[in-house]
Amino acid sequence: MNDIKDTQAGAIGDGTHIEGGVHFYNNKPIRLWIVAVAITIVTVFIIISSWFFFTKPNQIQITFRGQTLPQEQIQKLSDELNVTKTALKSFFLILEQKQPKDTHTALIETAKRYKKLKEKLSTTNYFDSPEINALKEKAHKALKYGDFDLAEKYLNESKDKVLLCAQKLQESANECKLSVAEASANIGDLARTRYDNEKAVKNYKEAIDIVPEESELIKAEYLVKLGNIYYDISKYYLSIKSQSEALSLYQRKKNRQGEGSVLGNLGIAYSSLGQVNKAIKYYEKALFISREIGDRQGEGSILGNLGVDYNYLGQYDKATEYYKKALVIAREVGNKRMEGSILGNLGIVYRNLGQVEKAIEFYEEALVIAREKGDKQGEGLVLGNLGIAYSSLGQVDKATGYYKKALVIARILGDRQGEGSVLGNLGMVYSSFNQVDKATGYYKKAISIAREIGDRRNEGIWLGNLGLIYSNLGHMEKAIVFYEKSLVIAREIGDRKNECVRLGNLGVTYYFIGQVDKAIKYYNKALVITKEIGDKQREGFNLVNLGTAYRKLGQLENFRKYLQQSLTIFEEIKSPEADMVRKLLFDLDKQM
């Protein structure tokens, strides 16, 4: 908010006036014409002073995390986001209170939602009433000056008045209901802008319930909003439920753009649950629609998501194919951010194929783009991937150097999830080089952050990695405790991939303590999940472990059978692990 100082005209002298160049001092009543001249002079002075005061550059003070932003930065952000400085100040107050994971992205999203809401308040009108329109105009003005509380107050007033109208005027019930639903959805949008997720969910649900049955497209819009907020707070199954309801409505109304968008959202939700084959089916349907309606940007995004999922499944040729198609589109439409993201993902594929030097080349291209675009979050991700690459090359100093740069960026952005991921990756580096104390320390910090922000998935991953450390130290019982904690979380959130990983870890642990039958049971459970989710790479590893367990029991034919099955899979996906299996088969033939 502007801090406007009160200005008062000072008292007029001591009765002095000018006449004919001579000063007169007396206590007689002042003539009327002299009074008029004095008033005119004072009025001119006030007008000039007011003009000077109100036409000065608007100096807004914004303090964020104990630091005052320079006026040049405030002006730049105001111009870039196309919002008033008073609104910008309110944005920073929201971010100060809510502490989102990524401050930079949150600021952009806040401005985006704010402008959309402001635009809706100035254009959308399902019910024509001067009183209600006046309240919406007041809400619009309050938003313009960044007063969100006042905006919400006016929106609530408009909602209450329209609801009263609906009760009195039955013939206009549908229009009134639409207006009430719109007000609820707008309050939901405002709450989401302020990271008040509980209030956002409540108001989106209210909007969905109020919309008349025949207004299906409007209802679908609100269902998508509800699904998106559920995804933001990691309630993936609830997100899927809302998005699926919206999908049915879009399909019934033959709205292809809405249908394609929701299919993509469902793909992302299923991918987050580790149900990758299901996600791929949704992406393929979305891809067909994006091509049908000529949405090149959407097509590029979906191709990129398909690449991510095929990489997850260990099908690296397919992943590369999709990434390269997405890269062509990103360059065609001039989307540098998408281009950088795809280059980084291509680097991950080559790293998984063991071609680490080639991976580093792609990471460095992606890093150049991220820095050119000022994309600090993208820069942090690429630096983290470079850390992983150099770690796999055994260059621990270089790896930790990149991780620490990524950590600095995550902390600058206020990205707590990113910070936790980097700390966990540092734990992995030190663990791989047997620096157990350092590794354990970083994992514990990562777990602490995951619990603080409610990131159950990463909490489970780091708990499992602690189990690996204790296993490597020979503390098998302690390792089992951490694996089981990780397994509980994976099952709780429906993360099939990490459930499979922990079942495999438990199998290995029981194998080493001599409980081979129990190990085989865990390997078989893990194998079922790998086939279910289509994770060929992990299926191959589980088959090798299963065969190794049977060798321990002296069943060499079963050992050969499972090795042969794993070799077929590794050759199919062109995994470098195929060489390892061939050697095991060669050694087995020599023994027999």
C-alpha positions in Angstrom: 0.0 0.0 0.0 1.1 3.6 -0.6 2.1 5.5 2.5 0.5 8.9 1.6 1.5 11.6 4.0 -1.1 14.1 5.2 -0.5 17.7 3.8 -2.0 20.8 5.5 -1.8 24.4 4.3 0.0 26.5 6.8 -1.6 29.5 8.5 -1.3 32.8 6.5 1.3 35.1 7.9 0.5 37.8 10.4 -1.9 40.0 8.4 0.8 41.2 6.0 -0.3 42.2 2.5 1.4 43.9 -0.5 0.0 47.0 -2.0 1.8 49.4 -4.4 5.2 48.0 -3.3 4.7 49.4 0.2 4.1 47.2 3.3 1.3 48.2 5.6 0.8 46.8 9.1 -2.5 47.5 10.9 -5.2 45.8 12.9 -8.1 47.1 10.9 -10.6 44.8 9.3 -9.2 43.4 6.1 -11.0 44.5 2.9 -12.9 41.8 1.0 -10.8 42.1 -2.2 -7.6 41.5 -0.2 -9.2 38.4 1.3 -10.1 37.2 -2.2 -6.5 37.7 -3.4 -5.1 35.8 -0.4 -7.5 32.9 -0.9 -6.5 32.8 -4.6 -2.8 32.7 -3.8 -3.3 29.9 -1.2 -5.5 27.9 -3.6 -2.8 28.1 -6.3 -0.2 27.1 -3.8 -2.2 24.0 -2.8 -2.9 23.0 -6.4 0.8 23.2 -7.3 1.8 21.4 -4.1 -0.7 18.6 -4.7 0.4 18.3 -8.3 4.0 18.0 -7.2 3.2 15.5 -4.5 0.9 13.2 -6.5 3.0 13.2 -9.7 6.2 12.2 -7.9 7.4 8.7 -8.7 5.4 6.3 -6.5 7.8 5.1 -3.8 6.6 1.7 -2.5 8.5 0.0 0.3 8.6 -3.8 0.0 10.3 -5.9 2.6 10.8 -9.6 2.0 12.6 -12.0 4.4 14.1 -9.1 6.3 15.5 -7.3 3.2 14.1 -4.2 1.5 13.8 -4.6 -2.3 15.5 -1.8 -4.3 13.1 0.5 -6.2 14.6 -0.6 -9.5 13.7 -4.2 -8.8 10.2 -3.3 -7.7 9.7 -1.3 -10.9 11.1 -4.1 -13.0 8.9 -6.8 -11.3 5.8 -4.5 -11.6 6.5 -4.0 -15.3 7.3 -7.7 -16.0 4.3 -9.0 -14.2 2.1 -6.1 -15.4 0.6 -5.4 -12.0 0.5 -2.3 -9.8 3.2 -1.9 -7.2 0.6 -2.0 -4.4 -0.6 -5.4 -5.7 3.0 -6.5 -5.9 3.5 -5.6 -2.3 0.5 -7.7 -1.3 2.0 -10.6 -3.3 5.1 -10.5 -1.2 3.1 -10.3 2.0 1.3 -13.5 0.9 4.6 -15.2 0.1 6.1 -14.1 3.4 3.2 -15.7 5.3 2.8 -18.9 3.3 6.5 -19.7 2.6 6.0 -21.6 -0.7 8.7 -24.1 -1.8 9.7 -22.0 -4.9 9.3 -18.3 -4.3 10.1 -17.3 -7.9 7.5 -19.6 -9.5 5.0 -18.8 -6.8 5.3 -15.0 -7.5 4.7 -15.6 -11.2 1.7 -17.9 -10.5 0.3 -15.5 -8.0 0.4 -12.6 -10.5 -1.1 -14.9 -13.2 -4.0 -16.0 -11.0 -4.5 -12.4 -9.8 -4.8 -11.0 -13.3 -7.1 -13.8 -14.4 -9.4 -13.1 -11.5 -9.2 -9.3 -12.0 -10.1 -9.9 -15.7 -13.0 -12.2 -14.8 -14.4 -9.6 -12.3 -14.4 -7.0 -15.0 -16.0 -9.1 -17.8 -18.0 -12.1 -16.5 -21.6 -11.3 -15.5 -24.3 -14.0 -15.4 -26.7 -11.8 -13.5 -27.3 -8.1 -14.4 -27.9 -6.1 -11.2 -26.5 -2.6 -10.6 -26.0 -3.4 -6.9 -24.1 -6.6 -7.5 -22.1 -5.2 -10.4 -21.1 -2.3 -8.1 -19.8 -4.8 -5.5 -17.9 -6.7 -8.2 -16.4 -3.4 -9.4 -15.3 -2.6 -5.8 -13.7 -6.1 -5.6 -12.0 -5.4 -8.9 -10.6 -2.1 -7.6 -9.6 -3.7 -4.3 -7.7 -6.3 -6.2 -6.0 -3.6 -8.4 -4.6 -2.1 -5.3 -3.6 -5.4 -3.7 -6.2 -5.4 -0.9 -7.2 -9.1 -1.0 -9.1 -9.1 2.2 -11.3 -6.3 1.0 -11.7 -8.0 -2.4 -12.9 -11.2 -0.6 -15.3 -9.1 1.5 -16.9 -7.6 -1.6 -17.1 -11.0 -3.3 -18.7 -12.5 -0.3 -21.2 -9.7 -0.2 -22.0 -10.1 -3.9 -22.4 -13.8 -3.4 -24.8 -13.3 -0.4 -26.9 -10.8 -2.4 -27.2 -13.0 -5.4 -28.2 -16.0 -3.3 -31.0 -13.8 -1.8 -32.0 -12.8 -5.3 -32.2 -16.5 -6.3 -34.5 -17.3 -3.4 -36.9 -14.4 -4.3 -36.8 -14.7 -8.1 -37.5 -18.3 -8.9 -37.7 -17.6 -12.6 -34.1 -16.4 -12.6 -32.8 -19.2 -10.4 -30.3 -20.7 -12.9 -28.7 -17.3 -13.6 -28.5 -16.6 -9.9 -27.0 -20.0 -9.2 -24.4 -19.5 -11.9 -23.5 -16.1 -10.4 -23.2 -17.6 -6.9 -21.1 -20.5 -8.2 -18.9 -18.0 -10.0 -18.4 -16.0 -6.8 -17.5 -19.2 -5.0 -15.0 -20.2 -7.7 -13.5 -16.7 -7.6 -13.1 -16.9 -3.9 -11.4 -20.3 -4.5 -9.1 -18.7 -7.1 -8.2 -16.0 -4.6 -7.6 -18.5 -1.9 -5.3 -20.6 -4.2 -3.5 -17.3 -5.1 -2.9 -16.9 -1.3 -1.9 -20.6 -0.9 -4.9 -21.2 1.4 -5.6 -24.6 -0.1 -8.3 -25.6 2.4 -10.4 -22.6 1.6 -9.8 -23.1 -2.1 -11.0 -26.7 -1.9 -14.1 -25.6 0.1 -15.1 -22.9 -2.4 -14.5 -25.0 -5.5 -16.7 -27.8 -4.1 -19.3 -25.2 -3.3 -19.2 -23.9 -6.9 -19.5 -27.4 -8.3 -22.5 -28.1 -6.1 -24.3 -24.9 -7.1 -23.9 -25.0 -10.9 -27.2 -26.0 -12.6 -27.1 -29.5 -14.2 -27.5 -28.1 -17.7 -24.4 -25.8 -17.3 -22.0 -28.8 -17.9 -19.0 -26.9 -19.3 -18.9 -24.5 -16.4 -19.2 -27.4 -14.0 -16.3 -29.1 -15.8 -14.2 -26.0 -15.5 -14.7 -26.0 -11.7 -14.0 -29.7 -11.4 -10.6 -29.2 -13.2 -9.8 -26.4 -10.7 -10.6 -28.8 -7.8 -8.5 -31.5 -9.4 -5.6 -29.2 -9.8 -5.6 -28.1 -6.2 -5.8 -31.7 -5.1 -2.8 -32.5 -7.2 -0.9 -29.5 -5.7 -1.3 -31.0 -2.2 -0.4 -34.6 -3.4 -4.0 -36.0 -3.0 -3.6 -37.8 -6.3 -6.6 -40.1 -6.1 -8.9 -37.2 -5.3 -7.4 -35.3 -8.2 -8.1 -38.2 -10.5 -11.7 -38.4 -9.4 -12.3 -34.7 -10.1 -10.5 -34.7 -13.4 -12.4 -37.9 -14.5 -15.7 -36.3 -13.8 -14.6 -33.2 -15.8 -13.5 -35.5 -18.7 -17.0 -37.1 -18.9 -18.6 -33.7 -19.2 -16.2 -32.5 -21.9 -16.7 -35.7 -23.8 -20.5 -35.4 -23.6 -20.3 -31.8 -24.9 -17.8 -32.8 -27.5 -15.3 -30.1 -26.3 -12.1 -31.5 -27.7 -9.8 -28.8 -26.2 -11.1 -29.4 -22.7 -11.0 -33.2 -23.2 -7.3 -33.1 -24.3 -6.3 -30.9 -21.5 -7.9 -33.2 -18.8 -6.5 -36.3 -20.4 -3.0 -34.8 -20.0 -3.8 -33.9 -16.3 -4.9 -37.5 -15.7 -1.6 -38.8 -17.2 0.4 -36.6 -14.9 -1.6 -37.8 -11.8 -1.1 -41.5 -12.7 2.5 -41.0 -13.4 3.0 -39.4 -10.0 1.4 -42.6 -8.5 3.9 -44.7 -10.4 1.2 -46.2 -12.6 3.1 -45.3 -15.7 1.5 -47.6 -18.3 -1.9 -46.1 -17.4 -0.4 -42.6 -17.6 1.0 -43.4 -21.1 -2.5 -44.4 -22.3 -3.9 -41.0 -21.2 -1.0 -39.1 -22.8 -1.5 -40.9 -26.1 -5.2 -39.9 -26.2 -4.2 -36.3 -25.3 -1.5 -36.4 -28.1 -4.1 -37.4 -30.7 -6.4 -34.6 -29.7 -3.6 -31.9 -29.6 -2.6 -32.9 -33.2 -6.3 -33.0 -34.3 -6.9 -29.4 -33.1 -3.4 -28.1 -34.1 -2.1 -27.3 -30.6 1.7 -27.5 -31.2 2.7 -26.3 -27.8 0.4 -28.9 -26.1 1.7 -31.6 -28.4 5.3 -30.8 -27.4 4.5 -30.9 -23.7 2.7 -34.3 -24.1 5.6 -35.8 -26.1 8.0 -34.6 -23.4 5.8 -36.3 -20.7 5.8 -39.5 -22.7 9.6 -39.4 -22.8 9.7 -39.0 -19.0 7.5 -42.1 -18.6 9.4 -44.3 -21.0 12.7 -43.3 -19.4 11.1 -44.3 -16.0 10.3 -47.7 -17.5 13.8 -48.2 -18.8 12.7 -48.0 -22.5 15.4 -45.6 -23.4 15.1 -45.8 -27.2 11.4 -44.8 -27.0 12.2 -42.1 -24.4 14.8 -40.6 -26.7 12.4 -40.7 -29.7 9.7 -38.8 -27.9 12.2 -36.3 -26.5 13.6 -35.5 -29.9 10.1 -34.9 -31.3 9.3 -32.6 -28.4 12.6 -30.8 -29.0 11.8 -30.1 -32.6 8.4 -28.6 -31.6 10.0 -26.5 -28.7 12.4 -25.0 -31.2 9.7 -24.5 -33.8 7.4 -22.5 -31.4 10.4 -20.7 -29.7 9.8 -22.1 -26.2 13.3 -22.0 -24.8 12.2 -23.2 -21.3 10.7 -26.3 -22.8 13.8 -26.8 -25.0 16.1 -26.6 -21.9 13.9 -29.1 -20.0 14.0 -31.6 -22.8 17.7 -31.3 -23.3 18.1 -32.0 -19.6 15.8 -35.1 -19.8 17.8 -36.4 -22.8 20.9 -36.1 -20.6 19.1 -38.4 -18.0 18.4 -41.0 -20.7 22.1 -41.1 -21.8 23.2 -41.3 -18.1 20.9 -44.3 -17.6 22.5 -45.9 -20.7 25.9 -45.4 -19.1 26.9 -42.7 -21.6 27.8 -40.2 -18.9 30.0 -37.9 -21.0 27.2 -37.5 -23.6 24.7 -36.9 -20.7 27.0 -34.1 -19.5 27.0 -32.5 -22.9 23.2 -32.3 -22.9 23.2 -31.0 -19.3 25.6 -28.2 -20.2 23.4 -27.2 -23.2 20.4 -27.1 -20.8 22.4 -25.1 -18.3 23.2 -22.4 -20.9 19.5 -22.0 -21.8 18.4 -21.9 -18.1 20.9 -19.1 -17.4 20.0 -17.2 -20.6 16.3 -17.2 -19.6 17.0 -16.5 -15.9 15.3 -19.8 -15.0 16.8 -20.3 -11.6 14.7 -23.4 -10.8 15.7 -25.0 -14.1 19.4 -24.1 -13.5 19.2 -25.8 -10.0 17.8 -29.0 -11.6 20.5 -29.2 -14.2 23.2 -28.5 -11.6 21.8 -31.4 -9.6 21.9 -33.7 -12.6 25.5 -32.7 -13.3 26.2 -33.7 -9.7 24.7 -37.1 -10.3 26.7 -37.5 -13.5 30.0 -36.7 -12.0 29.2 -38.9 -9.0 28.7 -41.9 -11.3 32.2 -41.1 -12.9 33.7 -41.2 -9.4 34.5 -37.5 -9.3 33.2 -36.8 -5.8 34.6 -33.3 -5.5 33.1 -32.2 -8.7 29.8 -33.9 -7.9 29.5 -32.3 -4.5 30.5 -28.9 -6.0 27.5 -29.0 -8.4 25.2 -30.2 -5.7 26.2 -27.3 -3.4 25.6 -24.8 -6.2 22.1 -26.4 -6.7 21.6 -26.2 -2.9 22.3 -22.4 -2.9 19.8 -21.8 -5.6 17.1 -23.9 -3.9 17.6 -21.9 -0.7 17.5 -18.5 -2.6 14.2 -19.5 -4.3 12.8 -20.8 -1.0 12.3 -24.2 -2.7 12.2 -26.5 0.3 11.4 -29.6 -1.8 14.3 -28.9 -4.1 16.5 -28.2 -1.1 15.5 -31.6 0.4 16.2 -33.4 -2.9 19.7 -31.9 -3.2 20.5 -32.8 0.5 19.3 -36.4 -0.2 21.5 -36.5 -3.4 24.5 -35.3 -1.4 23.7 -38.2 1.0 23.8 -40.6 -1.9 27.2 -39.3 -3.1 28.8 -39.6 0.3 27.2 -43.0 0.8 28.6 -44.3 -2.5 32.1 -43.3 -1.3 31.6 -44.9 2.1 31.6 -41.6 4.0 28.8 -42.9 6.2 28.6 -40.2 8.8 28.2 -37.4 6.2 25.7 -39.5 4.2 23.6 -40.2 7.2 23.7 -36.5 8.2 22.4 -35.3 4.8 19.7 -38.0 4.7 18.4 -37.0 8.1 18.3 -33.3 7.0 16.4 -34.3 3.8 13.9 -36.4 5.9 13.3 -33.5 8.2 12.5 -31.2 5.3 10.2 -33.8 3.7 8.2 -34.1 6.9 8.1 -30.4 7.4 6.5 -29.8 4.0 4.4 -33.0 3.9 6.5 -34.6 1.1 5.7 -38.2 1.8 7.2 -39.6 -1.3 10.7 -38.2 -0.7 10.4 -39.0 3.0 10.0 -42.6 2.0 12.9 -42.5 -0.5 15.3 -41.1 2.0 14.2 -43.5 4.8 14.9 -46.4 2.3 18.3 -44.9 1.5 19.1 -44.9 5.2 18.2 -48.6 5.2 20.8 -49.1 2.4 23.5 -47.4 4.6 22.7 -49.7 7.5 22.7 -52.7 5.2 26.1 -51.8 3.8 27.4 -51.5 7.4 26.0 -55.0 8.2 23.3 -53.7 10.5 20.6 -55.8 8.8 17.9 -55.6 11.5 18.2 -51.8 11.5 18.1 -51.8 7.7 14.9 -53.8 7.8 13.2 -51.3 10.1 14.0 -48.4 7.7 12.9 -50.4 4.6 9.6 -51.3 6.2 9.0 -47.6 7.2 9.6 -46.7 3.6 7.4 -49.5 2.3 4.5 -48.3 4.5 4.7 -44.8 3.0 4.9 -46.1 -0.6 1.7 -48.2 0.0 0.0 -45.3 1.8 0.4 -42.9 -1.1 0.1 -45.5 -3.9 3.7 -45.2 -5.1 4.0 -48.6 -6.8 7.6 -48.0 -8.1 9.0 -47.3 -4.6 6.9 -50.1 -3.1 8.7 -52.4 -5.6 12.1 -51.0 -4.8 11.6 -51.6 -1.0 10.3 -55.1 -1.5 13.5 -55.8 -3.5 15.6 -54.3 -0.7 14.0 -56.4 1.9 14.5 -59.5 -0.3 18.3 -58.7 -0.6 18.5 -58.2 3.2 16.8 -61.4 4.1 19.0 -63.2 1.5 22.2 -61.9 3.3 21.0 -63.0 6.7 20.3 -66.5 5.4 16.5 -66.4 5.2 16.5 -67.3 1.5 12.9 -68.5 1.4 11.7 -65.2 2.8 13.9 -63.4 0.3 12.3 -65.3 -2.6 8.8 -64.2 -1.4 9.8 -60.5 -1.4 11.5 -60.9 -4.9 8.3 -62.4 -6.3 6.1 -59.6 -4.8 8.5 -57.1 -6.4 8.4 -58.9 -9.7 4.5 -58.8 -9.8 4.7 -55.0 -9.4 7.4 -54.5 -12.1 5.2 -56.4 -14.6 2.1 -54.5 -13.5 3.7 -51.0 -14.0 5.8 -52.1 -17.0 9.2 -51.3 -15.4 11.4 -53.5 -17.6 14.7 -52.5 -16.1 13.7 -53.3 -12.6 12.0 -56.5 -13.7 15.3 -57.6 -15.1 17.1 -56.9 -11.8 14.4 -58.8 -9.8 14.8 -61.8 -12.0 18.6 -61.8 -11.5 18.0 -61.6 -7.7 15.5 -64.4 -7.8 17.9 -66.6 -9.8 20.7 -65.8 -7.3 18.4 -66.9 -4.4 17.7 -70.2 -6.1 21.5 -70.7 -6.7 21.9 -70.3 -2.9 19.5 -73.2 -2.5 21.5 -75.3 -5.0 18.8 -75.0 -7.7 21.1 -74.2 -10.6 18.5 -74.8 -13.4 16.2 -72.2 -11.8 19.3 -69.9 -11.6 19.8 -70.3 -15.3 16.1 -69.9 -16.1 15.8 -66.5 -14.4 19.2 -65.3 -15.7 18.0 -66.1 -19.2 14.7 -64.3 -18.7 16.6 -61.2 -17.4 19.0 -61.2 -20.3 16.1 -61.2 -22.8 14.6 -58.1 -21.1 18.0 -56.3 -20.9 18.7 -57.0 -24.5 15.2 -55.8 -25.5 15.6 -52.4 -23.8 19.3 -52.2 -24.8 20.4 -52.0 -21.1 24.1 -52.1 -20.4 23.3 -54.6 -17.6 23.0 -57.3 -20.3 26.8 -57.7 -20.3 26.7 -58.5 -16.5 24.1 -61.2 -17.1 26.0 -62.7 -20.0 29.1 -63.0 -17.7 27.0 -64.8 -15.0 25.7 -67.2 -17.6 29.2 -67.8 -18.9 30.5 -68.6 -15.4 27.5 -70.9 -14.7 28.3 -72.9 -17.9 31.9 -73.3 -16.7 30.7 -74.6 -13.3 28.2 -77.1 -15.0 
